[in-house]
Amino acid sequence: MAAKTTLNAKNLEALGAQRLAELLIEISTGSAAHKRRLRMELAGNQGSIEVAREIRKRLGSIARAQSVIEWHKVKAVNADLETQRSAIVTVVAADDPKEAFDLIWQFLAVADSIFHRSNSNDIAFTETFHQACADAGVIASSAGIGIDVLADKVFAALQDNDHGQYDPLIAEMVPALGKAGLDRLKSLLVQWLNEAEEEPAGADRKILGWGGSEASYLNEIYARHRQQAARIALQDIADAENDADAFIAQQPEETLRMPMVAIAISDRLLLAGRAEEALRILDGVDNRFETPFEWQEARAETLEALGRGEEAQAYRWQCFEQSLNGEHLRAFLRKLADFDDIEAEEKAFAFAHGFPDVHRALAFFLAWPAAAEAAKLLSRRQAELDGDLYELMTSGAEMLREKHPLAATMLLRSMIGFALDNGRSSRYRHAARHLAECAALAPHIDDFGDARPHDAYVDELKRQHGNKHGFWGLIH
């Protein structure tokens, strides 16, 4: 049984309503957030009309605020936003969907103020406004907002999407818009796009009070921004309608040969059952671009869709051999029959051991993870290690220290050697720490093999670098 002093609802109820009210007043004193929460609860007791009034008033205050939102204030500000959003969805929407729709739209409009005042790229704000987009879609459906009105509001929002707050809006509004609403929104966006494309580069519209060539340049940038925003929105509509051709039509000609664009197009063509076209798009990528893993895997999946499974597997293996990217190997192994994957993994490990770049091989074994293989690699190729790659060496030493202390020691020594051999005094403090770690690992190493035991290693360091007083002064 819980003690009577344990903080839980039952024990607090025993204090009685009057005492709890006094405590809430005391606790909320000096806390604007707590006071707002209490006022919201009091308003809720009076019905959704009072809650809506409190929300509207609070959103107005947030929109008018001028103070900078420092990083340490992000959590509190976002909690305030979440309180307003939750009240709209759970209290107002249940009683008056039309009022809730107006409020959620006012909530979304606050995004500009929040992002302009924030000097943090905290994702919390973005997630909150994206959730509000989803809420707006649900509320719009239940409120019975007119299709034309809804399409016009969505269009206006997308014109002011500088911070990506409205990115999911079209997808969330599809059920409420329906085909007629999407058609109207599409026509508005096409008109907006055409206006941006037809606007002369030398238009004399003033922007921010600038004139002459500066204004022309800014006008051009603004027009390009409008074009991009309109095209992205039209692509979202194409996805909502499962129209691959409409999606492709919104890709500028010069981008079609970019790997990530080709992936996006091929994904949609595959969903439409047009694998041959998808492969042509992928194979048409400009070879001046470095092909990312996503492009390579998309090509393999497209070959699978065409019934060319063996070719897809050969391609995955080829990609693995070129890059030692473990994701290619995982994709390759997933397609194999039971037990064949064990043999294939052993073959992959053997290939990695002979890979020209020892560091890429080490990174592969660490990420797989295959600590024993990493240790074996280091025992054979320790002379090739570059201690300047401190991120790889540090993470490797941390991973190997418990079960493979000699391998971890080799990585630590490579960093010590680099710092001392190159006179990198800025790294002496780290090198001294690495030497202390080597000393701690030494008792756990039964056989140093071809490597010097710890004491002999330290003696050799003193012989070669005894004059590095900045380093030795850090050794205790």
N, C-alpha and C positions, 0 to 999 in steps of 0.2 A: 504494500500500500504506500502511495506517495505521501511524503511528509506534508503537513498542513502549510508549511512555508514554501513548498514548491510552486513555481510560477506556472499555473495552468488555469484554464477557464473556470473550473469548479471551485478552486480555492479563492479566486478573485470574486466570484459571485457572492461568496460568504461575507465580503466586506460591505455589501449593501449598495444600493444605487447612489445614495447621497455621497458616501465616502469615495466611490469610484469616480463620480463627477468631479469632486474636489481634486482628486489625484490627476485626472485628465487635464484640468485647468492648470494645475501646477506643472505637469510635465510638458504641456504645450507652450508655456510661457517662454518666450525667446526663440521659439521654433516656428517660423512661418509655414513650413511644410506641414507640421502637425496641426496647426490651426486651420489650414486650408482643408485638411482631411476631416477634421471635426465639423467644419462648416458644411462640407459636402454631405456628411452623414445626417446633420440636422436638416439640410435641404431635402434629402431623400425621405425623411420622415414626413415632409409636407407634400410629397408627390413629385412626379417627373418635371412638372413645370418649374418648380423651384430649383431642382437640380440643373435643368437646362439654363436657367438664368445665371446660376453660379458658374457653370462651365463657360458660358459666353463671356461673362465678365473676366474670368481668369484668362481665357485665350486672348482677349483684347489686351490685357496687361502684358502677357508674354510677347505679343506682337509689337507692342510699343517700347519694350525694354531696350536699353542702349548698352548696358554693361557687358563687358567681354566675358564669355564663358571659358574660364581657365580649365585646364585638364582635370583639376581636382574637384571642379564643380559639375562635371559632366554627369556623374551618377545621380546627384540630387536633382538637376534640371530634368534629366530623362525620367526620373521617378515621378516628378510633377506631371510631365507629359503623359506618362502611362496612367496616372490617376484620372486625368481628364478623358483620355481615350477609353479607358475601362468603363467610366461612368456613362459615357455616350452609348456604348455598346450594350451594357448590361441593364442600365436603368431607363434611359430615355428611349432607346430603340424599341424596347418591349412595350412601351405605352404610346409613343408617338413617332413612328418611323420617319415621317416627313421632317419633323423637327430634328431628329437624330441625323438625317442626311445633311441638313444645313450645317449642323454642328461639326460633323466629321469633315465636311468640306472646309469649314473655317479652321479646323484643326490642321488639315493638310496645308493650308495657306500659311500657317505659322512657320513652316519649314524654312522659308527664305530668311526670316529673322533669326532663327536658331543657327543656321549655317553661316550667316554673315557675322554673327557675334562670336562664333566658336573659333578658337585657334587650335582646335584639336580635330583630327580626322577620325575621332572615335566612331566606331561602326554602330554603336548603340543607337544614335539618333537615326541613322539610315534604316536600321531594322524597325524602329518604332514607326517611322512614316511608311515603310513598306507594309507593315501590319495594318496601318490605317487605310492603305489602299485596298487591302483585302476586306476590311470592315466596310468600306464605302461600297464595294461591290455587293456585299450581302444586304446591306441596308437599302441600297437603291432598288434591289429586286423586291423587297418587302414593302417599300414606300410607294411603288407604282409611279416612279418619276417618268414624265413624258420622254419618249425616245429622242426627240429633237433637242429638248432641253438638256438631257443627259449627254448626248453626243457633243453639244456645244460646250458644256462644262469640261468634259474630258479634253476636247481640243484646246481650250484656253489653258488648261493645266499643263498640257504637253508643250505649249509654247514657252513655259516658264519652268523648265525642268533642269536648271543649271546644276543642281547638286544630285541629280539622279533620284530625287525623292519620289518621282512619279514613274519610275522604270516599270514596275509591275502593273500599272493602272489598267492598261488595255486588257491584259490577260484576265485581271480580276473583274473587269466590267463586262466581259463577253456575255454572261447569262442575262444581265440586265439590259444590255444593248440589243441583243438579238441581231438577226441579219440586217434588218432595216437600219438599226442604229449604227452598225459597223459600216454599212454602205454610206450613210451620211457622214460619219467620221472620216471615212476614206476620201470622200469628195472634198471635204474641208482641207485635209492634209495635202491632197494632190494640188489643190489651188494654191496653198501656202508654198509648196515646193516649187511650183511653176513661177510664182512671183519671185522667189529667191533666185532661181536660175536665170530669169529674164532681167533682173535688176542690173543696170549698167555699172561696170566697175568704177566709173568716175562719177557716180551719183553725188550730188552736192549736199546731201542731208547732213546736218551737223550732228556729231556724236560727242558727248561730253564737252561740248564747247570747242572742239577742235575744228580746224578748217583746212583747206588746201589738200596737199598730198596726204597729210596725216588722216584727214577725214575719209579720203578715198580708200586708204588702206584699211581703216577700221570698218568702213562699210563693206568692203570685200570679205573681211574676216567674219563679220556679222552674217552676211549672206551665206557663207559656207557653213556657219554654225546652224543656221536655219535649215539648210539643205540636209545636213547630217541628221538633225533632230527629226525632220519630216520623214526621211528615209527609214530611220530606225523604227518610228511609229508605224509606218506602212508595212515594214517587215513583221512587226508584232501582229498586225491585222492578218497578214498572209499566214502566219503560223496559226492564228485562231481559226482560220478557215481551211487549214491544211492545204494551202495552195503554194506548192513549191515554185511554180513558175512566177507567181507574183513576188515571192521572196527574192528570187534571182533577179527579177527585173529592177529591184531597188538597189542592186549592187553596181556601183560605178564600174565601167569597163576596166579601168586601170587597177581595180582591186581584185579582179576575178582570179588572178594568178598568184595571189598571196596565200600562203599555206593555211592560215586560220580561217580565211574567207572560204577557201575551197572545202575545208572541213565542214563549215556550217552548211554550205550548199549540198555537199554529198550526204550529210546526215538526213536532210529533208528529202532528197531524191531516193535514198534507201527506204525511208518510210513510205514513199509513194510507189515503191516497187520498181524503181527505175535505176537498177544497179549499174547497168552499162554506162548510162550517162554520168552516174556518180564517179565511176572509175575514170572516165575521160576528164572530168573536172579535176580530180586529184592528180592525174598524170600530166595535166596541163600547167601545173605550178611552175613558176619561174625558178630554174635551178640556181639562180643567184641567191635565193633565200635559203637559209639553213632550215632543213625540214625538221620540225619538232616531233617529239614522240607521238603527240596526238594525231599528227598527219600520218605518220607511219602506221599506227594502229588502225586508223580509219581506212587506210588502203587495204590492210590485211582483212579487216572485217568486210570490206566491199568484195574482195576476192572470195571470201566465204559465202557471201550472199549470191555470188554468181556460180556457186557450186565448184569453185576451184580451190578446194580445201588444201590439197597438197602444195599448191603454189603459195597459198597464204602462209602455211607453216614454214616453207622454205624462206619466204620473205621475212618472217619474224625472226628466224634463226640468223639470217644475214644481218638484220638490224642489230641483233644482240652482239654478234661478232664485231660489228663496226663500233659499237658504243659501250658495251658491257652494261647497258641499261637493264636492270633486273626486271623491270616491268615487261619488257619484251620476252624475257625468259619465262616469266610467270604466265603470260598469255600463251606462249608456246606449250608449256607443260599442261595447261588446262585442257588443251585439245587432245592430249594423248590418252591412250587406254591405261587401265590400272597396271601398275608396276613398270610400264614403259617410262613413266616420268622419273623414276629413280635412276634408271640408266642414263636418261637425258640430262638429269641434273649433274651426275658425276662427269659426264662429257663436258658440260658447261664449266664446271669447276676446273677441270684439266685445261680447258682453253684459257680461262682467266689466269691461271698460274703462269702461262706463257705469254700473256698479253704484253706488248712492248712497254706500255706505260704502267709501271708498278703502282702508281698512286691511284689510277682508275681501277685497277684490279683490287687494291686494298679497299677502296670505297665500295666496290661491289660486294665484297665479302662482308664488310661491316653492315651494309644496308640489308643484306639478304634475310636474316643474319646467319653467318657461318663463321663463328669465332675461331674454331679449330683450323679452318682453312686459311683465315687471315694470319694466324700464328705461323702456320706452315710457310705461307708466302714470305713473311718477314724473316724467317730463319734462313731462307734461301737467297733473298734479294735485299738484305738490309743495306748493302753498300749503295743501292740506287736511291735510297730515301732522301728527300729534300726537306730538311727541317724548317724551311721557310713556310711550308704549308701547315701552319700551326693549328688551323681549325681541324683539318683531317687528323693530324697527329694527336692532338689533345683528345678529340672524341674517341679515337681508336684506343689510346692508352686507357681511357676511362672504361671502355667496354671490355678490354682484355685483362685488366689488372687482376681480377679475382681468380680466374682459371688459367690465365696464360701470362704470368708475371714477367717472364723473360721477353715475350713479344712486346708487352707494354713498356718495358725498360728500353728496348730498342727504339721505340717511337720517342720516348722522352729524351734519350741520348741524342737522337737526330736533331731535336730542337736546341739542346744545349750546344752541340757542335756547331750548328749554324750561327747561333748568337756569338759564340767566342771566336770562331774562325773568321767571321766577317766584322768583328768589333762592333756589333750592334748593342751599344750600351743601353739603349732604351729597352732592350729585352733581358738585361742581366737579372732583373728582379724575378722575371718568369723563369729564367734558366736556373737561378738558385733554388726556386721552388721545385722545379723538375728534378734537380739533383737530390733534394731532400726526399722526393717521392721515390727516386731510384733506391736510396738508402733504405727506405721502408719496405720496398719490394724485395730487396736482396736476400733476406733470410728465408723467403718463400721459394727461392730458386734453387733446386737441387743440382742442376747441371747447367753451367753457362755456355757449354759447347765451345764454339769458336770465339765467343765474345769474352772480353776480360771480366773477371769478377769485379765486384764493386770497388773494393779498395785499390785494386790495380788500375781500374779505370780512373779513379780520382787522382792517383799518382801520375798517370799519363796526362791528365788535364793540367796538373800543376807544372809538369815538365814543359808542356807546349804553351800554356797560357798563364804562367805564374806572374807575369807582369800586368795582368788584367785586374788591378787592385779594386776597381769598382765592382767587379764580380765577387772576388774572394772576401771582400768586406761584408758581403751579404750572407756568407756561409757561417752558420753557427755550429 
